[in-house]
Amino acid sequence: MSQEHEEGWVSRQAENKIAGKLGLLAEKHCKSLIEAYNMCAKGRSFSMMWACRKRYADSQDCVHLYVNDSNLTEVKTRWIAADRPRKPDWNVLLAGMDVAPEQAAKSKAG
């Protein structure tokens, strides 16, 4: 049986595209935290590692709410269920992942 016909197999190209879409989603929702880190780091060199540590951690925590193995696996599963479309409907594949960081944190805690 060839790889493209194996159940659960996703091409590297499709996986990269899915990860990229999750990254764009994270960028959209974490924009203010990412900008806060960038402003802190601007004009600094080595001191950035200490001075901006909290802002960096906050931005990374936010991004991780969207770009993580669980979400990647879920979108790959949806992509496979949609019969591996060449031009997928990203609104369908990413449905439910477009959540504000506060809501995502609450749902993980509860």
N, C-alpha and C positions, 0 to 999 in steps of 0.2 A: 504494500500500500504506500503510495507516495505521501510526502509530508503535507502537501496542500489538501489532501483528503482526510487526514487524520483528524479525529474529533478533538477539538480544543486547541489545535495548532493555529498560531497567528504569525504571519510573516513579520520580519524585522521592520519592514517599511510601514506596515499597518500599526505595529506596536509603537514605533517612533511617532507616527501621526497622532495616535491616541494620547501618548504622553505629552506631546506638544499642545494638544487641545486642553488637557488638564492644566498644563502650565499657564496657558492664556487665561483660563478661568481663575487660577490662583492669582495671577498678576492683576486681574480686574478687581478681585475682592480684597487683595492685600496691598493695594496701591499706596495707601497712606502710610502703612508701616514700612514699606520698601523705601518710599521717599524720605521718611524720617531717618532711616539708616543712612541713605545716600547723603543727606544734608549733614549728618553727624560726621561722616567719613570724609566729606569734601575738604580738601586742603590739608589733610592729616597724612602722616606716613605710619610709622610704627605705633604711635599713640592711639591710632584708630582701634587696634585690637582690644585695648582696655576701655577707652572712652566710649566706644560704641557697642560694646559687648551685649548689653541689654536690648538695644534696638535691633541688633542683628538677630539675636535669639527670638525676639518677638516676631520679626518678619519671617524667619524660617519656620517657626511654629505655625504661623498662619498659612504659609505656602504648603506645609505638610498636611494641612487639613484637606487639601485638594489633590496634591500630587503625592500619592502613597500607593503601596502595593494593593491595598483593598480596592481603591477606586480604579486602578489600572485593570485589575482582574475583573471587576464588575463591568467596565466598559468593553473589555475584550469579549466577555461572555455575551453582552448585548450585540456586539458587532457580529459574532458568530451566529447568534440566533436570527439576525437580520440577513443571513445568508452571505456574509462577507461582502457587502456592497463596495464598489469602487468609489462611489460618491455618496457616502452615508449622510443621513439626516442627523447632524450633530446635536440638534435640539432633542431628538429622541434618545440618542446614545448617552447624552450627558444629563438627562432629566433627573432631577432630584439632587444633583451634585452642586447646583448653583445656590448654595446656602451661605448666609452671612456667617462669618467666623464665630460670632457669639452663639448663634443657634447650633452650629456644629459642635462647639465646645460643650454646650448644655446637653446635647443628645449623647455625646460620648460619656459624660459624667453620670447621666441618668440611665 
